[in-house]
Amino acid sequence: MEQLPTPHNNFFHFALSHLPNARSLIETQLSAAALAELDLDTLQLETGSFVDPDLREKFSDLLLSVRLSESSTTANEQALVYFLFEHKSQSDPLTVLQLLSYMLRIWEQRQRGGLPLCPIVPLVVYHGESGWTAARNFRELIPAPDGIADYQIDFQPPLLDLSQLADEEIAGEPVLRSTLQLLKYSRSKHLVTKLGEILQLIALSLPEGRLPQWIQAIGVYVMSVNKQINSQQYRQTLKSVFPTQFEPGSLADRLLIQGREEGREEGREEGREEGQQLGLVKGKLAGKIQMIQELLGDKFMTDHDLQTQDVVTLTIQLSELQQRLRDRQA
């Protein structure tokens, strides 16, 4: 997974790169008429980003493609579903203009590559703590007298405003519902009581082999953005969800990604590879931490001090150091 500037970006990319999640979001947000034109069995991730570098702190884009259904009468063979994730606590007044600029870049890239222009379906997912108040279309963004209104762009992307939905109103497959609830409560004090339910939905809906990756991603995200939850509280919540799986070397122990040998099943090649991969991840995190500490003039942490910490703790430390470095360079 690409490491983006904020925990919100990283978790959004992780969660929506899971194609069943992306498909469920599309199915719940697009109209029945639009869905009838799409063959969602062909949904796939596309590479590339169209967000300006100076806006990466604020926006994360995720591009997917899907072929049109055989019943469609259009000459185009492919549609693009373009996601723009807005993760600030305040709605951005220029979102519709920025969305249009990203769509233009996609079309221009296809034209340069000798590909035909194709439909693009944009979608904004917003999880600010208050409701969306900015313009939702160009008529709101650029008011025009009636006599010239018909000559203006008429463009209104669908907006999923999680702050205005009760939990039971959030639609989709269980993993998508838990993902959106986690985004909704990410900064809220209520996440402490909601986290167990969210993890239970994840646990009941994902294959066991996918759980470690999701639990680690959720842990890093939660402890990076929520002031009420620390690593010990997260572990206690995990223990309540997986009460019979907390023996050393068990599934739940590996979910915590402690970086110790008991996180793998003895004698299995899969376990040995997992431990080696975890060691590489910790080594990379430790190297980045030491480099930024040197740039900031902080006391240098030793390799031993860093290696005794788990991946979640190291990731949080790195995120805090990166923010300090950005603040200094601002």
LOKEMI-698305 format. One record per residue (C-alpha): residue in three letters; y, x, z. Coordinates in pm, 1 decimal, always signed. Last residue first. Layout:
N
+------+----------+----------+----------+
| code |        v |        u |        w |
+------+----------+----------+----------+
|  Ala |        Y |        X |        Z |
...
+------+----------+----------+----------+
% end
This chain:
330
+------+----------+----------+----------+
| code |        v |        u |        w |
+------+----------+----------+----------+
|  Ala |  +2523.9 |   +608.0 |   +663.7 |
|  Gln |  +2331.4 |   +935.3 |   +692.9 |
|  Arg |  +2306.1 |   +915.9 |  +1072.6 |
|  Asp |  +2196.0 |   +552.3 |  +1061.9 |
|  Arg |  +1930.3 |   +637.8 |   +799.9 |
|  Leu |  +1796.8 |   +916.6 |  +1020.1 |
|  Arg |  +1786.8 |   +689.4 |  +1322.9 |
|  Gln |  +1601.9 |   +426.3 |  +1118.8 |
|  Gln |  +1349.1 |   +685.6 |   +999.3 |
|  Leu |  +1291.7 |   +795.3 |  +1359.6 |
|  Glu |  +1224.7 |   +437.1 |  +1470.8 |
|  Ser |   +982.1 |   +375.1 |  +1181.9 |
|  Leu |   +798.9 |   +702.8 |  +1253.7 |
|  Gln |   +755.4 |   +612.4 |  +1619.6 |
|  Ile |   +626.3 |   +266.0 |  +1525.1 |
|  Thr |   +376.2 |   +416.4 |  +1282.5 |
|  Leu |   +256.3 |   +669.5 |  +1540.7 |
|  Thr |   +200.5 |   +394.3 |  +1798.1 |
|  Val |     +2.5 |   +180.8 |  +1551.6 |
|  Val |   -200.6 |   +479.9 |  +1431.6 |
|  Asp |   -318.6 |   +569.8 |  +1780.4 |
|  Gln |   -186.1 |   +859.2 |  +1987.9 |
|  Thr |   -388.1 |  +1167.8 |  +2085.6 |
|  Gln |   -313.8 |  +1325.2 |  +1746.5 |
|  Leu |    +61.3 |  +1329.9 |  +1815.0 |
|  Asp |    +48.2 |  +1521.6 |  +2142.3 |
|  His |   -205.7 |  +1768.0 |  +1998.8 |
|  Asp |     +4.0 |  +1831.8 |  +1687.2 |
|  Thr |   +299.3 |  +1914.4 |  +1911.2 |
|  Met |   +612.4 |  +1700.6 |  +1936.8 |
|  Phe |   +936.7 |  +1888.4 |  +1852.8 |
|  Lys |  +1232.6 |  +1802.4 |  +2074.4 |
|  Asp |  +1488.5 |  +1636.2 |  +1853.3 |
|  Gly |  +1725.5 |  +1815.3 |  +1613.3 |
|  Leu |  +1741.8 |  +1515.4 |  +1382.5 |
|  Leu |  +1605.8 |  +1706.6 |  +1083.2 |
|  Glu |  +1336.4 |  +1867.2 |  +1301.5 |
|  Gln |  +1237.4 |  +1529.0 |  +1441.8 |
|  Ile |  +1224.2 |  +1398.2 |  +1083.5 |
|  Met |   +976.0 |  +1671.0 |   +983.2 |
|  Gln |   +765.6 |  +1626.3 |  +1297.3 |
|  Ile |   +733.0 |  +1251.8 |  +1242.8 |
|  Lys |   +642.8 |  +1297.2 |   +876.3 |
|  Gly |   +368.7 |  +1545.4 |   +964.7 |
|  Ala |   +229.7 |  +1318.4 |  +1238.0 |
|  Leu |   +210.5 |  +1022.9 |   +998.9 |
|  Lys |    +27.5 |  +1230.3 |   +739.1 |
|  Gly |   -219.3 |  +1364.4 |   +997.8 |
|  Lys |   -279.2 |  +1018.0 |  +1138.5 |
|  Val |   -367.4 |   +883.8 |   +793.0 |
|  Leu |   -595.8 |  +1180.8 |   +724.4 |
|  Gly |   -774.8 |  +1131.4 |  +1056.5 |
|  Leu |   -821.7 |   +762.8 |   +976.2 |
|  Gln |   -978.6 |   +853.3 |   +643.3 |
|  Gln |  -1220.1 |  +1091.2 |   +815.6 |
|  Gly |  -1314.8 |   +829.7 |  +1074.7 |
|  Glu |  -1376.4 |   +568.6 |   +805.4 |
|  Glu |  -1588.1 |   +811.6 |   +604.3 |
|  Arg |  -1806.4 |   +880.6 |   +908.5 |
|  Gly |  -1846.4 |   +509.9 |   +978.7 |
|  Glu |  -1946.7 |   +431.9 |   +622.0 |
|  Glu |  -2201.6 |   +713.0 |   +631.5 |
|  Arg |  -2372.5 |   +548.1 |   +924.6 |
|  Gly |  -2526.2 |   +762.2 |  +1199.6 |
|  Glu |  -2306.4 |   +636.1 |  +1476.6 |
|  Glu |  -2105.5 |   +328.3 |  +1402.9 |
|  Arg |  -1739.1 |   +419.9 |  +1381.0 |
|  Gly |  -1445.5 |   +357.5 |  +1615.9 |
|  Glu |  -1623.6 |   +549.7 |  +1894.6 |
|  Glu |  -1501.1 |   +866.8 |  +1726.5 |
|  Arg |  -1138.4 |   +813.8 |  +1819.6 |
|  Gly |   -844.7 |   +721.5 |  +1598.9 |
|  Gln |   -764.3 |   +412.0 |  +1798.2 |
|  Ile |   -765.5 |   +178.4 |  +1498.8 |
|  Leu |   -748.8 |   -140.1 |  +1713.4 |
|  Leu |   -969.0 |   -319.2 |  +1462.6 |
|  Arg |  -1231.8 |    -51.0 |  +1519.2 |
|  Asp |  -1270.2 |   -166.1 |  +1879.3 |
|  Ala |  -1291.8 |   -525.9 |  +1760.0 |
|  Leu |  -1578.1 |   -440.5 |  +1524.8 |
|  Ser |  -1781.6 |   -251.8 |  +1783.8 |
|  Gly |  -1787.4 |   +125.1 |  +1840.6 |
|  Pro |  -1712.0 |    +92.3 |  +2210.7 |
|  Glu |  -1778.6 |   -268.1 |  +2324.8 |
|  Phe |  -1504.1 |   -518.0 |  +2258.8 |
|  Gln |  -1684.5 |   -765.4 |  +2036.1 |
|  Thr |  -1773.5 |  -1049.1 |  +2269.2 |
|  Pro |  -1420.0 |  -1163.0 |  +2346.2 |
|  Phe |  -1282.5 |  -1130.6 |  +1988.5 |
|  Val |   -977.8 |  -1362.6 |  +2002.5 |
|  Ser |   -901.8 |  -1293.7 |  +2369.7 |
|  Lys |   -959.3 |   -920.6 |  +2315.8 |
|  Leu |   -717.9 |   -922.0 |  +2023.7 |
|  Thr |   -453.3 |  -1078.6 |  +2245.2 |
|  Gln |   -512.0 |   -808.4 |  +2505.9 |
|  Arg |   -479.1 |   -540.3 |  +2237.6 |
|  Tyr |   -148.6 |   -690.4 |  +2123.4 |
|  Gln |    -22.1 |   -698.9 |  +2480.5 |
|  Gln |   -108.9 |   -330.3 |  +2519.6 |
|  Ser |    +61.2 |   -237.5 |  +2190.6 |
|  Asn |   +386.6 |   -407.5 |  +2283.4 |
|  Ile |   +507.8 |   -762.6 |  +2226.5 |
|  Gln |   +842.5 |   -911.9 |  +2338.4 |
|  Lys |  +1074.4 |   -707.1 |  +2115.2 |
|  Asn |   +915.2 |   -819.9 |  +1788.4 |
|  Val |   +986.0 |   -625.3 |  +1468.7 |
|  Ser |   +781.0 |   -304.1 |  +1476.8 |
|  Met |   +519.3 |   -424.3 |  +1722.8 |
|  Val |   +442.5 |   -727.4 |  +1507.3 |
|  Tyr |   +426.3 |   -535.9 |  +1180.6 |
|  Val |   +204.8 |   -253.4 |  +1306.5 |
|  Gly |    -32.0 |   -501.8 |  +1469.9 |
|  Ile |    -42.4 |   -729.3 |  +1164.0 |
|  Ala |   -126.0 |   -436.2 |   +934.0 |
|  Gln |   -397.4 |   -310.3 |  +1173.7 |
|  Ile |   -551.1 |   -655.2 |  +1206.6 |
|  Trp |   -545.9 |   -704.7 |   +830.2 |
|  Gln |   -714.8 |   -373.8 |   +749.9 |
|  Pro |   -978.7 |   -422.0 |  +1019.4 |
|  Leu |  -1053.6 |   -781.9 |   +908.5 |
|  Arg |  -1146.5 |   -721.8 |   +545.0 |
|  Gly |  -1510.1 |   -627.3 |   +609.5 |
|  Glu |  -1559.1 |   -926.5 |   +835.9 |
|  Pro |  -1479.1 |  -1163.3 |   +549.1 |
|  Leu |  -1152.0 |  -1350.1 |   +611.5 |
|  Ser |  -1100.4 |  -1710.5 |   +720.8 |
|  Leu |  -1219.7 |  -1740.0 |  +1080.3 |
|  Ala |  -1061.3 |  -1412.6 |  +1192.5 |
|  Ile |   -730.7 |  -1483.4 |  +1017.3 |
|  Leu |   -702.7 |  -1829.5 |  +1171.0 |
|  Gln |   -790.8 |  -1681.9 |  +1511.1 |
|  Leu |   -524.6 |  -1414.0 |  +1465.5 |
|  Ile |   -255.6 |  -1677.3 |  +1407.5 |
|  Glu |   -370.4 |  -1882.7 |  +1706.6 |
|  Gly |   -357.2 |  -1574.1 |  +1931.9 |
|  Leu |    -13.4 |  -1477.5 |  +1800.8 |
|  Lys |   +153.0 |  -1810.6 |  +1877.4 |
|  Thr |   +211.8 |  -1761.0 |  +2250.6 |
|  Val |   +374.6 |  -1417.7 |  +2221.2 |
|  Leu |   +530.5 |  -1520.6 |  +1889.0 |
|  His |   +749.2 |  -1767.8 |  +2077.2 |
|  Lys |   +999.1 |  -1494.3 |  +2166.9 |
|  Ser |  +1091.5 |  -1493.7 |  +1798.4 |
|  Arg |  +1131.5 |  -1193.0 |  +1569.9 |
|  Ser |   +812.3 |  -1243.6 |  +1364.8 |
|  Tyr |   +789.7 |  -1619.0 |  +1431.4 |
|  Lys |   +834.8 |  -1739.9 |  +1071.8 |
|  Leu |   +675.6 |  -1431.1 |   +917.5 |
|  Leu |   +366.6 |  -1475.7 |  +1137.2 |
|  Gln |   +359.8 |  -1844.2 |  +1052.5 |
|  Leu |   +372.0 |  -1756.0 |   +681.8 |
|  Thr |    +77.6 |  -1517.7 |   +711.2 |
|  Ser |   -122.2 |  -1763.4 |   +925.7 |
|  Arg |    -68.8 |  -2037.0 |   +670.0 |
|  Leu |   -162.0 |  -1800.2 |   +386.6 |
|  Val |   -483.9 |  -1696.9 |   +560.9 |
|  Pro |   -573.0 |  -2062.1 |   +632.0 |
|  Glu |   -521.1 |  -2180.3 |   +269.5 |
|  Gly |   -193.6 |  -2353.1 |   +194.4 |
|  Ala |    +71.3 |  -2569.7 |   +355.9 |
|  Ile |   +323.6 |  -2508.6 |   +632.4 |
|  Glu |   +403.3 |  -2861.7 |   +756.0 |
|  Glu |   +179.2 |  -2827.2 |  +1062.8 |
|  Asp |   +385.3 |  -2529.8 |  +1179.2 |
|  Ala |   +708.7 |  -2728.6 |  +1157.3 |
|  Leu |   +922.0 |  -2630.3 |   +860.0 |
|  Gln |  +1297.2 |  -2562.8 |   +849.5 |
|  Ser |  +1280.9 |  -2196.3 |   +947.9 |
|  Leu |  +1014.4 |  -2139.7 |   +682.7 |
|  Asp |  +1259.5 |  -2193.9 |   +398.3 |
|  Leu |  +1047.3 |  -2178.5 |    +81.0 |
|  Leu |  +1305.1 |  -2173.5 |   -198.1 |
|  Pro |  +1234.8 |  -2273.4 |   -558.0 |
|  Pro |  +1465.5 |  -2101.4 |   -805.7 |
|  Gln |  +1762.8 |  -2301.3 |   -933.5 |
|  Phe |  +1912.9 |  -2209.7 |  -1270.6 |
|  Asp |  +2162.6 |  -2400.8 |  -1482.9 |
|  Ile |  +2372.3 |  -2135.2 |  -1655.2 |
|  Gln |  +2713.3 |  -2264.1 |  -1762.5 |
|  Tyr |  +2813.8 |  -2439.8 |  -2083.4 |
|  Asp |  +2743.8 |  -2786.8 |  -1943.5 |
|  Ala |  +2988.2 |  -2721.8 |  -1658.9 |
|  Ile |  +3277.0 |  -2669.3 |  -1902.3 |
|  Gly |  +3437.3 |  -3015.4 |  -1898.9 |
|  Asp |  +3308.9 |  -3097.4 |  -1553.4 |
|  Pro |  +3511.1 |  -2820.8 |  -1394.6 |
|  Ala |  +3305.9 |  -2520.8 |  -1277.3 |
|  Pro |  +3168.6 |  -2409.7 |   -940.3 |
|  Ile |  +2998.7 |  -2069.2 |   -958.9 |
|  Leu |  +2743.6 |  -2029.1 |   -677.1 |
|  Glu |  +2678.9 |  -2399.9 |   -628.0 |
|  Arg |  +2635.7 |  -2466.9 |  -1000.1 |
|  Phe |  +2443.8 |  -2140.3 |  -1022.6 |
|  Asn |  +2167.8 |  -2258.9 |   -791.3 |
|  Arg |  +2055.3 |  -2228.4 |   -428.4 |
|  Ala |  +2391.2 |  -2118.0 |   -288.1 |
|  Ala |  +2372.9 |  -1985.1 |    +66.5 |
|  Thr |  +2295.4 |  -2186.1 |   +382.9 |
|  Trp |  +1924.0 |  -2121.1 |   +444.7 |
|  Gly |  +1826.7 |  -2242.7 |   +791.3 |
|  Ser |  +1838.6 |  -2028.7 |  +1102.9 |
|  Glu |  +1586.0 |  -1770.6 |  +1227.5 |
|  Gly |  +1553.9 |  -1621.2 |   +881.9 |
|  His |  +1217.0 |  -1660.7 |   +716.3 |
|  Tyr |  +1290.9 |  -1698.1 |   +347.2 |
|  Val |  +1039.4 |  -1691.3 |    +61.5 |
|  Val |  +1215.1 |  -1708.2 |   -276.4 |
|  Leu |  +1014.0 |  -1797.5 |   -586.5 |
|  Pro |  +1074.4 |  -1709.7 |   -950.2 |
|  Val |   +863.2 |  -1847.7 |  -1238.7 |
|  Ile |   +901.3 |  -1632.4 |  -1549.8 |
|  Pro |   +826.1 |  -1758.9 |  -1900.2 |
|  Cys |   +751.4 |  -1499.7 |  -2167.5 |
|  Leu |   +934.6 |  -1270.1 |  -2406.3 |
|  Pro |   +705.6 |  -1105.5 |  -2658.2 |
|  Leu |   +585.3 |   -748.4 |  -2603.3 |
|  Gly |   +706.8 |   -446.8 |  -2803.1 |
|  Gly |   +738.8 |   -230.6 |  -2494.1 |
|  Arg |  +1117.1 |   -232.5 |  -2511.1 |
|  Gln |  +1106.0 |   -613.4 |  -2526.0 |
|  Arg |   +877.1 |   -628.9 |  -2223.5 |
|  Gln |  +1114.7 |   -408.5 |  -2025.4 |
|  Glu |  +1412.8 |   -619.6 |  -2130.5 |
|  Trp |  +1234.2 |   -937.6 |  -2021.0 |
|  Ile |  +1154.0 |   -787.8 |  -1681.0 |
|  Arg |  +1509.4 |   -659.5 |  -1643.3 |
|  Leu |  +1648.8 |  -1003.4 |  -1724.2 |
|  Met |  +1427.5 |  -1155.4 |  -1453.9 |
|  Tyr |  +1562.9 |   -904.7 |  -1203.5 |
|  Ser |  +1922.7 |   -995.9 |  -1295.5 |
|  Leu |  +1841.7 |  -1366.9 |  -1257.4 |
|  Leu |  +1706.4 |  -1309.1 |   -909.5 |
|  Gln |  +2017.3 |  -1112.3 |   -813.5 |
|  Leu |  +2239.9 |  -1399.3 |   -927.9 |
|  Val |  +2031.1 |  -1654.5 |   -735.8 |
|  Thr |  +2042.4 |  -1435.5 |   -422.2 |
|  Leu |  +2418.3 |  -1382.1 |   -428.3 |
|  Pro |  +2508.5 |  -1568.2 |   -106.1 |
|  Asp |  +2238.3 |  -1393.2 |   +103.6 |
|  Ser |  +2085.2 |  -1602.9 |   +380.3 |
|  Gln |  +2124.7 |  -1458.1 |   +728.7 |
|  Ser |  +1837.8 |  -1341.2 |   +949.6 |
|  Lys |  +1727.9 |  -1101.0 |   +679.1 |
|  His |  +1388.9 |  -1115.5 |   +510.8 |
|  Glu |  +1441.5 |  -1240.7 |   +159.2 |
|  Phe |  +1123.6 |  -1189.7 |    -43.6 |
|  Leu |  +1156.0 |  -1219.0 |   -419.8 |
|  Phe |   +834.5 |  -1315.7 |   -595.3 |
|  Tyr |   +792.8 |  -1324.7 |   -972.4 |
|  Val |   +520.3 |  -1528.4 |  -1138.8 |
|  Leu |   +489.3 |  -1412.1 |  -1497.8 |
|  Ala |   +357.1 |  -1630.7 |  -1776.3 |
|  Gln |   +124.7 |  -1515.6 |  -2051.5 |
|  Glu |     +2.0 |  -1629.6 |  -2389.9 |
|  Asn |   +327.9 |  -1761.7 |  -2530.7 |
|  Ala |   +297.9 |  -2002.7 |  -2823.4 |
|  Thr |   +342.3 |  -2304.9 |  -2597.8 |
|  Thr |   +102.9 |  -2597.5 |  -2632.1 |
|  Ser |    -76.5 |  -2543.2 |  -2302.1 |
|  Ser |   -428.2 |  -2686.4 |  -2292.5 |
|  Glu |   -580.3 |  -2339.0 |  -2291.5 |
|  Ser |   -402.0 |  -2263.2 |  -1964.2 |
|  Leu |   -125.5 |  -2003.7 |  -1953.3 |
|  Arg |   -221.5 |  -1659.1 |  -1838.3 |
|  Val |   -109.7 |  -1529.1 |  -1499.5 |
|  Ser |    +99.0 |  -1230.2 |  -1402.4 |
|  Leu |   +212.4 |  -1105.8 |  -1063.9 |
|  Leu |   +528.6 |   -927.0 |   -954.2 |
|  Leu |   +620.4 |   -858.4 |   -593.5 |
|  Asp |   +977.6 |   -794.8 |   -494.0 |
|  Ser |  +1109.4 |   -677.4 |   -160.9 |
|  Phe |  +1467.8 |   -732.1 |    -58.6 |
|  Lys |  +1702.8 |   -608.7 |   +211.8 |
|  Glu |  +1642.2 |   -239.3 |   +265.9 |
|  Arg |  +1539.5 |   -210.1 |   -101.0 |
|  Leu |  +1890.5 |   -320.8 |   -201.4 |
|  Asp |  +2031.7 |    +26.7 |   -268.0 |
|  Pro |  +1729.7 |   +106.3 |   -485.2 |
|  Asp |  +1800.7 |   -198.0 |   -708.8 |
|  Val |  +1505.3 |   -437.3 |   -718.6 |
|  Phe |  +1298.1 |   -448.1 |  -1038.9 |
|  Ser |   +971.5 |   -308.4 |   -908.5 |
|  Gly |   +670.7 |   -193.5 |  -1106.5 |
|  Thr |   +301.7 |   -271.4 |  -1132.0 |
|  Glu |   +152.7 |   -613.6 |  -1200.0 |
|  Leu |    -90.4 |   -794.8 |   -971.6 |
|  Gln |   -337.0 |  -1043.5 |  -1117.5 |
|  Leu |   -385.2 |  -1418.0 |  -1163.5 |
|  Thr |   -642.0 |  -1499.8 |  -1433.5 |
|  Asp |   -819.6 |  -1769.6 |  -1228.7 |
|  Leu |   -476.2 |  -1927.2 |  -1190.0 |
|  Asp |   -488.4 |  -2059.1 |  -1545.9 |
|  Leu |   -139.6 |  -2207.3 |  -1557.0 |
|  Glu |     +0.9 |  -2509.7 |  -1745.2 |
|  Ala |   -141.0 |  -2768.4 |  -1502.4 |
|  Leu |    +23.2 |  -2578.1 |  -1218.4 |
|  Ala |   +367.8 |  -2645.3 |  -1366.4 |
|  Ala |   +306.4 |  -3021.8 |  -1391.7 |
|  Ala |   +163.4 |  -3031.0 |  -1038.1 |
|  Ser |   +483.1 |  -2870.4 |   -912.6 |
|  Leu |   +489.7 |  -2516.9 |   -775.3 |
|  Gln |   +509.6 |  -2433.0 |   -403.9 |
|  Thr |   +164.0 |  -2509.3 |   -263.4 |
|  Glu |    -42.4 |  -2376.5 |   -554.5 |
|  Ile |   +174.9 |  -2065.4 |   -588.0 |
|  Leu |   +135.7 |  -1984.0 |   -218.7 |
|  Ser |   -240.8 |  -2038.8 |   -240.2 |
|  Arg |   -261.6 |  -1803.9 |   -537.0 |
|  Ala |    -66.7 |  -1533.3 |   -355.9 |
|  Asn |   -295.7 |  -1558.3 |    -53.7 |
|  Pro |   -611.7 |  -1558.2 |   -269.9 |
|  Leu |   -462.5 |  -1250.4 |   -444.8 |
|  His |   -418.1 |  -1034.7 |   -134.7 |
|  Ser |   -110.9 |   -849.4 |   -264.5 |
|  Leu |    +78.4 |  -1125.7 |    -82.9 |
|  Ala |    -20.1 |  -1000.5 |   +263.8 |
|  Phe |    +30.0 |   -626.9 |   +207.4 |
|  His |   +354.9 |   -661.0 |    +14.3 |
|  Phe |   +495.2 |   -899.8 |   +274.2 |
|  Phe |   +381.0 |   -669.6 |   +556.6 |
|  Asn |   +552.7 |   -365.1 |   +407.2 |
|  Asn |   +872.9 |   -547.9 |   +324.9 |
|  His |   +901.7 |   -696.8 |   +672.4 |
|  Pro |   +825.0 |   -357.4 |   +831.9 |
|  Thr |  +1126.5 |   -210.2 |   +648.4 |
|  Pro |  +1195.2 |    +66.7 |   +395.5 |
|  Leu |   +882.8 |    +33.3 |   +179.8 |
|  Gln |   +552.0 |   +218.9 |   +211.4 |
|  Glu |   +344.0 |   +131.1 |    -93.7 |
|  Met |     +0.0 |     +0.0 |     +0.0 |
+------+----------+----------+----------+
% end
